[in-house]
Amino acid sequence: MERSHNGLLARVASMYYEEDMTQAHIARETGYSRSMISRFLKEAKRLGIVEICVHHPLARRPDLEKSLREQFDLRHVRVLDHTADDYQRTLGNVGALAAKLVEELVADGMVIGMSWGTGLAEMVRACRPQQRRDLFFIQIIGAVGAANPAIDGAELARELARKFGGAYATLPAPLFVESEAMCRALKRSRQVQDVFKLAEKMDLALVGVGAVEKSFSSLLRSGYLTPEQLHEFARAGAVGDVCTIHFDIHGNLVDSPLQRRLVTIEPETLRRTPIRLGIAAGQAKAHPILGALRAGLINALVTDAAAASLILQLAT
């Protein structure tokens, strides 16, 4: 009975939203009163049979984009103009802006690498389903096992592959392991080697930019690193990471015992990827983004005006 009623709600909603029929016309077609049709439409929204998404215009800052492009020789750059008071809302808007760029960049036959994180998750969520041919998405860092699996690399690769009609491969390993010896052994395993060999063919890498500041560290929030371990990276000079490859503000890679326990793509493999798109927002990400740019781990960027302005100040 419930399935039959939901089917009726879907039919009425389709007539109203997809076929542009008036409620009066639908009432005549179905034999229900106009007031009943109105109630059906409200119920369809309440039950999630109808989802309404409003695409607000995303204003950009061409002046900051031009300055960033010239300063860092970027392949692509997008800077969101408005920064909301709420960080999560800003990140959502930056993700939506990144989604529009990704939709332009993804072409038939590409191999696309995915890291993890909230910025990347917002981009994937905002991407509109569309078909490309012969796409392959790969997870390029070990599974973080985050409290929210929706931001993990495996799930993001799977979801973006679904939206573009591509295939995908996950990396069958945790991100952080107990010892350097275990990390080396995992990287030598056939299953992990198969994924990293695919990474050598990447045309596009979609990555987040992490911070070592406690309030903004996804690795800390996910429970993967302890505050003491995060402090160890900071003490070694790290300001941030891309694919958990840590670097200092000058772009030098940070080598530490903890870094050698992370199962992730090799820096040189990432640097050889033609387009390495970083997605991050907020002033707290300015130092990490600057370090990532100088390290050559990203050569394309989507961010907001607050981060972009500070990056340019720091770079002078």
KEBA-193436 format. One record per residue (C-alpha): residue number from 1; residue in one letter; x, y, z. Coordinates in nm, 4 decimals, always signed. Each point is the difference from the previous one (the first is absolute). Layout:
N
<pt num="NUM" residu="A" x="X" y="Y" z="Z"/>
...
REM end
This chain:
316
<pt num="1" residu="M" x="+0.0000" y="+0.0000" z="+0.0000"/>
<pt num="2" residu="E" x="+0.2824" y="+0.2384" z="+0.0942"/>
<pt num="3" residu="R" x="+0.1848" y="-0.0779" z="-0.3243"/>
<pt num="4" residu="S" x="-0.3150" y="+0.0716" z="-0.1996"/>
<pt num="5" residu="H" x="-0.0522" y="+0.3328" z="+0.1784"/>
<pt num="6" residu="N" x="+0.3633" y="+0.1014" z="-0.0500"/>
<pt num="7" residu="G" x="-0.0364" y="-0.0893" z="-0.3652"/>
<pt num="8" residu="L" x="-0.2963" y="+0.2357" z="-0.0210"/>
<pt num="9" residu="L" x="+0.2015" y="+0.2757" z="+0.1676"/>
<pt num="10" residu="A" x="+0.2853" y="-0.0530" z="-0.2463"/>
<pt num="11" residu="R" x="-0.2405" y="+0.0084" z="-0.2937"/>
<pt num="12" residu="V" x="-0.1617" y="+0.3242" z="+0.1179"/>
<pt num="13" residu="A" x="+0.3394" y="+0.1567" z="+0.0702"/>
<pt num="14" residu="S" x="+0.1275" y="-0.0998" z="-0.3430"/>
<pt num="15" residu="M" x="-0.3020" y="+0.1566" z="-0.1689"/>
<pt num="16" residu="Y" x="+0.0467" y="+0.3234" z="+0.1958"/>
<pt num="17" residu="Y" x="+0.3797" y="+0.0413" z="+0.0035"/>
<pt num="18" residu="E" x="+0.1105" y="-0.1797" z="-0.3173"/>
<pt num="19" residu="E" x="-0.2971" y="+0.0426" z="-0.2342"/>
<pt num="20" residu="D" x="-0.0870" y="+0.3537" z="+0.1202"/>
<pt num="21" residu="M" x="-0.3685" y="-0.0847" z="+0.0440"/>
<pt num="22" residu="T" x="-0.2072" y="+0.2241" z="+0.2264"/>
<pt num="23" residu="Q" x="-0.1586" y="-0.1412" z="+0.3139"/>
<pt num="24" residu="A" x="-0.3427" y="+0.0507" z="-0.1552"/>
<pt num="25" residu="H" x="+0.1038" y="-0.1977" z="-0.3099"/>
<pt num="26" residu="I" x="+0.1414" y="-0.2810" z="+0.2159"/>
<pt num="27" residu="A" x="-0.3242" y="-0.0071" z="+0.1999"/>
<pt num="28" residu="R" x="-0.2005" y="-0.0480" z="-0.3206"/>
<pt num="29" residu="E" x="+0.2400" y="-0.2722" z="-0.1227"/>
<pt num="30" residu="T" x="+0.0038" y="-0.1982" z="+0.3248"/>
<pt num="31" residu="G" x="-0.3519" y="+0.0576" z="+0.1309"/>
<pt num="32" residu="Y" x="+0.1206" y="+0.1520" z="+0.3279"/>
<pt num="33" residu="S" x="-0.0924" y="+0.3490" z="+0.1212"/>
<pt num="34" residu="R" x="+0.2443" y="+0.2856" z="-0.0472"/>
<pt num="35" residu="S" x="+0.0453" y="+0.0327" z="+0.3783"/>
<pt num="36" residu="M" x="+0.0864" y="-0.3717" z="+0.0167"/>
<pt num="37" residu="I" x="+0.2617" y="+0.0449" z="-0.2756"/>
<pt num="38" residu="S" x="+0.1553" y="+0.2819" z="+0.2038"/>
<pt num="39" residu="R" x="+0.0148" y="-0.2284" z="+0.3047"/>
<pt num="40" residu="F" x="+0.1571" y="-0.2780" z="-0.2113"/>
<pt num="41" residu="L" x="+0.2759" y="+0.2359" z="-0.1169"/>
<pt num="42" residu="K" x="+0.0767" y="+0.1107" z="+0.3558"/>
<pt num="43" residu="E" x="+0.0077" y="-0.3626" z="+0.1162"/>
<pt num="44" residu="A" x="+0.2323" y="-0.0966" z="-0.2872"/>
<pt num="45" residu="K" x="+0.2485" y="+0.2669" z="+0.1170"/>
<pt num="46" residu="R" x="-0.0319" y="-0.1060" z="+0.3639"/>
<pt num="47" residu="L" x="+0.0706" y="-0.3649" z="-0.0843"/>
<pt num="48" residu="G" x="+0.2973" y="+0.0841" z="-0.2238"/>
<pt num="49" residu="I" x="-0.1718" y="-0.1196" z="-0.3174"/>
<pt num="50" residu="V" x="+0.0584" y="+0.3519" z="-0.1280"/>
<pt num="51" residu="E" x="+0.3254" y="+0.1800" z="+0.0771"/>
<pt num="52" residu="I" x="+0.0356" y="+0.3664" z="-0.0904"/>
<pt num="53" residu="C" x="+0.3474" y="+0.1424" z="-0.0467"/>
<pt num="54" residu="V" x="+0.0524" y="+0.3731" z="-0.0503"/>
<pt num="55" residu="H" x="+0.3212" y="+0.0794" z="-0.1889"/>
<pt num="56" residu="H" x="+0.1070" y="+0.3395" z="+0.1293"/>
<pt num="57" residu="P" x="+0.2385" y="+0.1944" z="-0.2239"/>
<pt num="58" residu="L" x="+0.3585" y="-0.0407" z="+0.1177"/>
<pt num="59" residu="A" x="+0.1715" y="+0.3379" z="-0.0340"/>
<pt num="60" residu="R" x="+0.3733" y="-0.0146" z="-0.0751"/>
<pt num="61" residu="R" x="+0.2975" y="+0.2318" z="+0.0464"/>
<pt num="62" residu="P" x="+0.1700" y="+0.0328" z="-0.3411"/>
<pt num="63" residu="D" x="+0.2641" y="+0.2344" z="+0.1451"/>
<pt num="64" residu="L" x="+0.1147" y="-0.2574" z="+0.2563"/>
<pt num="65" residu="E" x="-0.0186" y="-0.2763" z="-0.2581"/>
<pt num="66" residu="K" x="+0.2255" y="+0.1976" z="-0.2344"/>
<pt num="67" residu="S" x="+0.2511" y="+0.0731" z="+0.2766"/>
<pt num="68" residu="L" x="+0.0141" y="-0.3624" z="+0.1131"/>
<pt num="69" residu="R" x="+0.0301" y="-0.1260" z="-0.3567"/>
<pt num="70" residu="E" x="+0.2919" y="+0.2317" z="-0.0727"/>
<pt num="71" residu="Q" x="+0.1736" y="-0.0476" z="+0.3368"/>
<pt num="72" residu="F" x="-0.0086" y="-0.3806" z="-0.0069"/>
<pt num="73" residu="D" x="-0.0405" y="-0.0797" z="-0.3714"/>
<pt num="74" residu="L" x="-0.3273" y="-0.1815" z="+0.0682"/>
<pt num="75" residu="R" x="-0.1748" y="-0.2043" z="-0.2669"/>
<pt num="76" residu="H" x="-0.3425" y="+0.0812" z="+0.1424"/>
<pt num="77" residu="V" x="-0.1187" y="+0.2179" z="+0.2881"/>
<pt num="78" residu="R" x="-0.3387" y="+0.0921" z="+0.1450"/>
<pt num="79" residu="V" x="-0.0478" y="+0.2345" z="+0.2959"/>
<pt num="80" residu="L" x="-0.3371" y="+0.0285" z="+0.1717"/>
<pt num="81" residu="D" x="-0.0841" y="+0.3643" z="+0.0698"/>
<pt num="82" residu="H" x="-0.2335" y="-0.0224" z="+0.2957"/>
<pt num="83" residu="T" x="+0.1199" y="-0.1602" z="+0.3219"/>
<pt num="84" residu="A" x="-0.2842" y="-0.1006" z="+0.2287"/>
<pt num="85" residu="D" x="+0.0254" y="+0.0376" z="+0.3773"/>
<pt num="86" residu="D" x="-0.0470" y="-0.3752" z="+0.0285"/>
<pt num="87" residu="Y" x="+0.3108" y="-0.1935" z="-0.1128"/>
<pt num="88" residu="Q" x="-0.2002" y="-0.3051" z="-0.1062"/>
<pt num="89" residu="R" x="-0.2190" y="+0.2152" z="-0.2251"/>
<pt num="90" residu="T" x="+0.3081" y="+0.1596" z="-0.1544"/>
<pt num="91" residu="L" x="+0.1493" y="-0.3434" z="-0.0607"/>
<pt num="92" residu="G" x="-0.3258" y="-0.1130" z="-0.1600"/>
<pt num="93" residu="N" x="+0.0075" y="+0.2960" z="-0.2385"/>
<pt num="94" residu="V" x="+0.3659" y="-0.0595" z="-0.0839"/>
<pt num="95" residu="G" x="-0.0874" y="-0.3650" z="-0.0646"/>
<pt num="96" residu="A" x="-0.2799" y="+0.1069" z="-0.2353"/>
<pt num="97" residu="L" x="+0.2397" y="+0.2334" z="-0.1836"/>
<pt num="98" residu="A" x="+0.2529" y="-0.2831" z="-0.0261"/>
<pt num="99" residu="A" x="-0.2697" y="-0.2325" z="-0.1348"/>
<pt num="100" residu="K" x="-0.0637" y="+0.2348" z="-0.2933"/>
<pt num="101" residu="L" x="+0.3712" y="-0.0020" z="-0.0834"/>
<pt num="102" residu="V" x="+0.0260" y="-0.3786" z="+0.0320"/>
<pt num="103" residu="E" x="-0.2961" y="-0.0404" z="-0.2345"/>
<pt num="104" residu="E" x="+0.1942" y="+0.2064" z="-0.2556"/>
<pt num="105" residu="L" x="+0.3265" y="-0.1885" z="+0.0498"/>
<pt num="106" residu="V" x="-0.1184" y="-0.3611" z="-0.0043"/>
<pt num="107" residu="A" x="+0.0264" y="-0.1398" z="-0.3516"/>
<pt num="108" residu="D" x="-0.0394" y="-0.3429" z="-0.1602"/>
<pt num="109" residu="G" x="+0.2782" y="-0.2473" z="+0.0687"/>
<pt num="110" residu="M" x="+0.1436" y="+0.1679" z="+0.3106"/>
<pt num="111" residu="V" x="+0.1522" y="-0.1658" z="+0.3043"/>
<pt num="112" residu="I" x="-0.0939" y="+0.2097" z="+0.3041"/>
<pt num="113" residu="G" x="+0.1511" y="-0.0284" z="+0.3478"/>
<pt num="114" residu="M" x="-0.1890" y="+0.0840" z="+0.3186"/>
<pt num="115" residu="S" x="+0.1303" y="+0.0796" z="+0.3463"/>
<pt num="116" residu="W" x="-0.2445" y="+0.0710" z="+0.2840"/>
<pt num="117" residu="G" x="-0.1444" y="+0.2708" z="+0.2229"/>
<pt num="118" residu="T" x="-0.2971" y="+0.2293" z="+0.0511"/>
<pt num="119" residu="G" x="+0.0834" y="+0.2421" z="-0.2819"/>
<pt num="120" residu="L" x="+0.0261" y="-0.2853" z="-0.2471"/>
<pt num="121" residu="A" x="-0.3214" y="-0.1509" z="+0.1344"/>
<pt num="122" residu="E" x="-0.1844" y="+0.3292" z="-0.0556"/>
<pt num="123" residu="M" x="+0.1261" y="+0.0064" z="-0.3590"/>
<pt num="124" residu="V" x="-0.1166" y="-0.3572" z="-0.0649"/>
<pt num="125" residu="R" x="-0.3386" y="+0.0740" z="+0.1543"/>
<pt num="126" residu="A" x="-0.0465" y="+0.3053" z="-0.2231"/>
<pt num="127" residu="C" x="+0.1005" y="-0.1713" z="-0.3268"/>
<pt num="128" residu="R" x="-0.2942" y="-0.0624" z="-0.2310"/>
<pt num="129" residu="P" x="-0.0426" y="-0.3476" z="-0.1507"/>
<pt num="130" residu="Q" x="+0.1262" y="-0.0083" z="-0.3582"/>
<pt num="131" residu="Q" x="+0.1474" y="-0.2630" z="-0.2245"/>
<pt num="132" residu="R" x="+0.3570" y="-0.0288" z="-0.1232"/>
<pt num="133" residu="R" x="+0.1629" y="-0.2986" z="-0.1681"/>
<pt num="134" residu="D" x="+0.2848" y="-0.2189" z="+0.1238"/>
<pt num="135" residu="L" x="+0.0614" y="+0.1812" z="+0.3278"/>
<pt num="136" residu="F" x="+0.1883" y="-0.1611" z="+0.2861"/>
<pt num="137" residu="F" x="+0.0041" y="+0.1421" z="+0.3528"/>
<pt num="138" residu="I" x="+0.2564" y="-0.1156" z="+0.2555"/>
<pt num="139" residu="Q" x="+0.0520" y="+0.0510" z="+0.3708"/>
<pt num="140" residu="I" x="+0.3579" y="+0.1246" z="+0.0434"/>
<pt num="141" residu="I" x="+0.0399" y="-0.0081" z="+0.3792"/>
<pt num="142" residu="G" x="-0.0784" y="-0.2769" z="+0.2462"/>
<pt num="143" residu="A" x="-0.3396" y="-0.0141" z="+0.1652"/>
<pt num="144" residu="V" x="-0.0240" y="+0.2435" z="+0.2877"/>
<pt num="145" residu="G" x="-0.2859" y="-0.1843" z="+0.1645"/>
<pt num="146" residu="A" x="-0.1466" y="+0.3360" z="+0.0893"/>
<pt num="147" residu="A" x="-0.2880" y="+0.0364" z="+0.2414"/>
<pt num="148" residu="N" x="-0.1899" y="+0.1292" z="-0.3035"/>
<pt num="149" residu="P" x="+0.0690" y="-0.2542" z="-0.2773"/>
<pt num="150" residu="A" x="-0.1538" y="+0.2358" z="-0.2558"/>
<pt num="151" residu="I" x="+0.3257" y="+0.2014" z="-0.0032"/>
<pt num="152" residu="D" x="+0.2271" y="-0.3037" z="-0.0450"/>
<pt num="153" residu="G" x="+0.1854" y="-0.0440" z="-0.3282"/>
<pt num="154" residu="A" x="-0.1623" y="-0.3324" z="-0.0841"/>
<pt num="155" residu="E" x="-0.3519" y="+0.1359" z="+0.0306"/>
<pt num="156" residu="L" x="+0.0845" y="+0.3201" z="-0.1892"/>
<pt num="157" residu="A" x="+0.1543" y="-0.1951" z="-0.2911"/>
<pt num="158" residu="R" x="-0.3026" y="-0.2298" z="-0.0081"/>
<pt num="159" residu="E" x="-0.2515" y="+0.2856" z="+0.0058"/>
<pt num="160" residu="L" x="+0.1721" y="+0.2127" z="-0.2645"/>
<pt num="161" residu="A" x="+0.0357" y="-0.3052" z="-0.2234"/>
<pt num="162" residu="R" x="-0.3743" y="-0.0575" z="+0.0360"/>
<pt num="163" residu="K" x="-0.0780" y="+0.3599" z="-0.0955"/>
<pt num="164" residu="F" x="+0.2192" y="-0.0087" z="-0.3122"/>
<pt num="165" residu="G" x="-0.0743" y="-0.3595" z="-0.0986"/>
<pt num="166" residu="G" x="+0.3595" y="-0.1169" z="+0.0550"/>
<pt num="167" residu="A" x="+0.1761" y="-0.2910" z="+0.1649"/>
<pt num="168" residu="Y" x="+0.1988" y="+0.0297" z="+0.3211"/>
<pt num="169" residu="A" x="+0.2668" y="-0.1714" z="+0.2086"/>
<pt num="170" residu="T" x="+0.0552" y="+0.0362" z="+0.3732"/>
<pt num="171" residu="L" x="+0.3315" y="-0.0284" z="+0.1820"/>
<pt num="172" residu="P" x="-0.0201" y="-0.3117" z="+0.2207"/>
<pt num="173" residu="A" x="+0.2036" y="+0.1328" z="+0.2922"/>
<pt num="174" residu="P" x="-0.0410" y="+0.2223" z="+0.3050"/>
<pt num="175" residu="L" x="+0.1562" y="+0.3436" z="-0.0120"/>
<pt num="176" residu="F" x="+0.2053" y="-0.0171" z="+0.3183"/>
<pt num="177" residu="V" x="+0.1702" y="-0.3235" z="+0.1092"/>
<pt num="178" residu="E" x="+0.1924" y="-0.1115" z="+0.3057"/>
<pt num="179" residu="S" x="+0.3532" y="+0.0057" z="-0.1377"/>
<pt num="180" residu="E" x="+0.2166" y="+0.1084" z="-0.2931"/>
<pt num="181" residu="A" x="+0.0651" y="-0.3669" z="-0.0821"/>
<pt num="182" residu="M" x="-0.3730" y="-0.0697" z="-0.0235"/>
<pt num="183" residu="C" x="-0.0459" y="+0.3039" z="-0.2242"/>
<pt num="184" residu="R" x="+0.2746" y="-0.1192" z="-0.2356"/>
<pt num="185" residu="A" x="-0.1503" y="-0.3498" z="-0.0084"/>
<pt num="186" residu="L" x="-0.3471" y="+0.1324" z="-0.0836"/>
<pt num="187" residu="K" x="+0.1372" y="+0.2183" z="-0.2787"/>
<pt num="188" residu="R" x="+0.1725" y="-0.3056" z="-0.1490"/>
<pt num="189" residu="S" x="-0.3186" y="-0.2108" z="+0.0058"/>
<pt num="190" residu="R" x="-0.1484" y="-0.0792" z="-0.3403"/>
<pt num="191" residu="Q" x="-0.3407" y="+0.1552" z="+0.0757"/>
<pt num="192" residu="V" x="+0.1494" y="+0.3325" z="+0.1088"/>
<pt num="193" residu="Q" x="+0.2549" y="-0.0054" z="-0.2832"/>
<pt num="194" residu="D" x="-0.2807" y="-0.0466" z="-0.2533"/>
<pt num="195" residu="V" x="-0.1691" y="+0.3223" z="+0.1173"/>
<pt num="196" residu="F" x="+0.3245" y="+0.1984" z="+0.0144"/>
<pt num="197" residu="K" x="+0.0864" y="-0.1137" z="-0.3534"/>
<pt num="198" residu="L" x="-0.3332" y="+0.1440" z="-0.1125"/>
<pt num="199" residu="A" x="+0.0930" y="+0.3210" z="+0.1790"/>
<pt num="200" residu="E" x="+0.2993" y="+0.0335" z="-0.2323"/>
<pt num="201" residu="K" x="-0.2542" y="+0.0542" z="-0.2800"/>
<pt num="202" residu="M" x="-0.2055" y="+0.2688" z="+0.1753"/>
<pt num="203" residu="D" x="-0.1161" y="+0.2947" z="-0.2078"/>
<pt num="204" residu="L" x="-0.1664" y="+0.1789" z="+0.2903"/>
<pt num="205" residu="A" x="+0.0432" y="-0.0168" z="+0.3789"/>
<pt num="206" residu="L" x="-0.2718" y="+0.1400" z="+0.2267"/>
<pt num="207" residu="V" x="+0.1407" y="+0.0701" z="+0.3436"/>
<pt num="208" residu="G" x="-0.0702" y="+0.1782" z="+0.3248"/>
<pt num="209" residu="V" x="+0.2556" y="+0.2127" z="+0.1816"/>
<pt num="210" residu="G" x="+0.0414" y="-0.0925" z="+0.3657"/>
<pt num="211" residu="A" x="+0.1235" y="+0.2091" z="+0.2909"/>
<pt num="212" residu="V" x="+0.2075" y="-0.0861" z="+0.3049"/>
<pt num="213" residu="E" x="-0.1803" y="+0.2576" z="+0.2113"/>
<pt num="214" residu="K" x="-0.2044" y="-0.2012" z="+0.2503"/>
<pt num="215" residu="S" x="-0.3293" y="+0.1797" z="-0.0627"/>
<pt num="216" residu="F" x="+0.0184" y="-0.0698" z="-0.3744"/>
<pt num="217" residu="S" x="+0.1725" y="-0.3400" z="-0.0233"/>
<pt num="218" residu="S" x="-0.2212" y="-0.2620" z="-0.1626"/>
<pt num="219" residu="L" x="+0.2512" y="-0.2689" z="+0.0996"/>
<pt num="220" residu="L" x="-0.0456" y="+0.0976" z="+0.3626"/>
<pt num="221" residu="R" x="-0.3793" y="+0.0263" z="-0.0232"/>
<pt num="222" residu="S" x="-0.0213" y="-0.3412" z="-0.1636"/>
<pt num="223" residu="G" x="+0.1994" y="-0.1518" z="+0.2843"/>
<pt num="224" residu="Y" x="+0.2792" y="-0.1121" z="-0.2286"/>
<pt num="225" residu="L" x="+0.2637" y="+0.2121" z="+0.1700"/>
<pt num="226" residu="T" x="+0.0230" y="+0.0893" z="+0.3672"/>
<pt num="227" residu="P" x="+0.0672" y="+0.3599" z="+0.1071"/>
<pt num="228" residu="E" x="+0.3544" y="-0.1085" z="+0.0879"/>
<pt num="229" residu="Q" x="+0.0582" y="-0.1478" z="-0.3454"/>
<pt num="230" residu="L" x="-0.1410" y="+0.3089" z="-0.1682"/>
<pt num="231" residu="H" x="+0.2337" y="+0.2101" z="+0.2125"/>
<pt num="232" residu="E" x="+0.2885" y="-0.2182" z="-0.1164"/>
<pt num="233" residu="F" x="-0.0724" y="+0.1012" z="-0.3605"/>
<pt num="234" residu="A" x="-0.0219" y="+0.3667" z="+0.1020"/>
<pt num="235" residu="R" x="+0.3269" y="-0.0289" z="+0.1935"/>
<pt num="236" residu="A" x="+0.1639" y="-0.1386" z="-0.3147"/>
<pt num="237" residu="G" x="-0.1064" y="+0.3190" z="-0.1808"/>
<pt num="238" residu="A" x="-0.3149" y="-0.1175" z="-0.1772"/>
<pt num="239" residu="V" x="-0.2775" y="+0.2504" z="-0.0686"/>
<pt num="240" residu="G" x="-0.2281" y="-0.2344" z="-0.1906"/>
<pt num="241" residu="D" x="-0.0390" y="-0.2996" z="-0.2255"/>
<pt num="242" residu="V" x="-0.1359" y="-0.1171" z="-0.3322"/>
<pt num="243" residu="C" x="-0.0850" y="-0.3714" z="-0.0120"/>
<pt num="244" residu="T" x="+0.1653" y="-0.0039" z="+0.3482"/>
<pt num="245" residu="I" x="+0.3309" y="+0.1001" z="-0.1627"/>
<pt num="246" residu="H" x="+0.1165" y="+0.2634" z="+0.2478"/>
<pt num="247" residu="F" x="+0.1956" y="+0.3136" z="-0.0913"/>
<pt num="248" residu="D" x="+0.1226" y="+0.3243" z="+0.1531"/>
<pt num="249" residu="I" x="-0.0931" y="+0.3552" z="-0.0989"/>
<pt num="250" residu="H" x="+0.2829" y="+0.0095" z="-0.2564"/>
<pt num="251" residu="G" x="-0.1229" y="-0.3145" z="-0.1757"/>
<pt num="252" residu="N" x="+0.2645" y="-0.2343" z="+0.1380"/>
<pt num="253" residu="L" x="-0.1289" y="-0.3484" z="+0.0750"/>
<pt num="254" residu="V" x="+0.0149" y="-0.0949" z="+0.3665"/>
<pt num="255" residu="D" x="+0.1552" y="-0.3374" z="+0.0738"/>
<pt num="256" residu="S" x="-0.0808" y="-0.1532" z="+0.3366"/>
<pt num="257" residu="P" x="-0.0558" y="-0.3480" z="+0.1472"/>
<pt num="258" residu="L" x="-0.3755" y="+0.0666" z="-0.0095"/>
<pt num="259" residu="Q" x="+0.0099" y="+0.0967" z="-0.3687"/>
<pt num="260" residu="R" x="+0.1648" y="-0.3326" z="-0.0779"/>
<pt num="261" residu="R" x="-0.2973" y="-0.1831" z="+0.1529"/>
<pt num="262" residu="L" x="-0.2553" y="+0.1513" z="-0.2411"/>
<pt num="263" residu="V" x="-0.1243" y="-0.2038" z="-0.2968"/>
<pt num="264" residu="T" x="-0.0427" y="+0.2625" z="-0.2693"/>
<pt num="265" residu="I" x="+0.0993" y="+0.0910" z="-0.3522"/>
<pt num="266" residu="E" x="+0.3641" y="+0.0948" z="-0.0573"/>
<pt num="267" residu="P" x="+0.0620" y="+0.3758" z="-0.0297"/>
<pt num="268" residu="E" x="+0.1672" y="-0.0357" z="-0.3407"/>
<pt num="269" residu="T" x="-0.2946" y="-0.1981" z="-0.1358"/>
<pt num="270" residu="L" x="-0.2327" y="+0.2783" z="+0.1074"/>
<pt num="271" residu="R" x="+0.2273" y="+0.2691" z="-0.1440"/>
<pt num="272" residu="R" x="+0.0040" y="-0.1744" z="-0.3394"/>
<pt num="273" residu="T" x="-0.3803" y="+0.0188" z="-0.0211"/>
<pt num="274" residu="P" x="-0.0918" y="+0.2696" z="-0.2557"/>
<pt num="275" residu="I" x="-0.2753" y="+0.1618" z="+0.2097"/>
<pt num="276" residu="R" x="+0.0154" y="-0.0103" z="+0.3800"/>
<pt num="277" residu="L" x="-0.3059" y="+0.1824" z="+0.1303"/>
<pt num="278" residu="G" x="-0.0007" y="+0.1039" z="+0.3667"/>
<pt num="279" residu="I" x="-0.3269" y="+0.0886" z="+0.1734"/>
<pt num="280" residu="A" x="+0.0155" y="+0.1883" z="+0.3309"/>
<pt num="281" residu="A" x="-0.1483" y="+0.3088" z="+0.1652"/>
<pt num="282" residu="G" x="+0.0489" y="+0.2392" z="+0.2901"/>
<pt num="283" residu="Q" x="+0.2890" y="+0.2079" z="+0.1298"/>
<pt num="284" residu="A" x="+0.1225" y="-0.2948" z="+0.2079"/>
<pt num="285" residu="K" x="+0.0760" y="-0.1810" z="-0.3254"/>
<pt num="286" residu="A" x="+0.2101" y="+0.2835" z="-0.1468"/>
<pt num="287" residu="H" x="+0.3345" y="-0.1274" z="+0.1331"/>
<pt num="288" residu="P" x="-0.0706" y="-0.3617" z="-0.1038"/>
<pt num="289" residu="I" x="-0.1129" y="+0.1086" z="-0.3492"/>
<pt num="290" residu="L" x="+0.3095" y="+0.2163" z="-0.0441"/>
<pt num="291" residu="G" x="+0.2246" y="-0.2880" z="+0.1051"/>
<pt num="292" residu="A" x="-0.1826" y="-0.2380" z="-0.2349"/>
<pt num="293" residu="L" x="+0.0409" y="+0.2409" z="-0.2921"/>
<pt num="294" residu="R" x="+0.3690" y="+0.0465" z="+0.0680"/>
<pt num="295" residu="A" x="+0.0468" y="-0.3768" z="+0.0370"/>
<pt num="296" residu="G" x="-0.1544" y="-0.0548" z="-0.3431"/>
<pt num="297" residu="L" x="-0.2600" y="-0.2371" z="+0.1435"/>
<pt num="298" residu="I" x="-0.2811" y="+0.2109" z="-0.1473"/>
<pt num="299" residu="N" x="-0.0001" y="+0.2115" z="-0.3156"/>
<pt num="300" residu="A" x="-0.3700" y="+0.0906" z="-0.0005"/>
<pt num="301" residu="L" x="-0.2083" y="+0.1403" z="+0.2829"/>
<pt num="302" residu="V" x="-0.3545" y="+0.0712" z="+0.1135"/>
<pt num="303" residu="T" x="-0.0233" y="+0.2087" z="+0.3165"/>
<pt num="304" residu="D" x="-0.1688" y="+0.3050" z="+0.1499"/>
<pt num="305" residu="A" x="+0.0966" y="+0.3670" z="+0.0098"/>
<pt num="306" residu="A" x="+0.1127" y="-0.0103" z="+0.3641"/>
<pt num="307" residu="A" x="+0.2554" y="-0.2726" z="-0.0664"/>
<pt num="308" residu="A" x="+0.1045" y="+0.1423" z="-0.3375"/>
<pt num="309" residu="S" x="+0.0698" y="+0.3470" z="+0.1388"/>
<pt num="310" residu="L" x="+0.2136" y="-0.1352" z="+0.2821"/>
<pt num="311" residu="I" x="+0.1909" y="-0.2348" z="-0.2320"/>
<pt num="312" residu="L" x="+0.0963" y="+0.2957" z="-0.2193"/>
<pt num="313" residu="Q" x="+0.1091" y="+0.2036" z="+0.3042"/>
<pt num="314" residu="L" x="+0.2120" y="-0.2867" z="+0.1309"/>
<pt num="315" residu="A" x="+0.1604" y="-0.0572" z="-0.3414"/>
<pt num="316" residu="T" x="+0.1359" y="+0.3546" z="-0.0309"/>
REM end
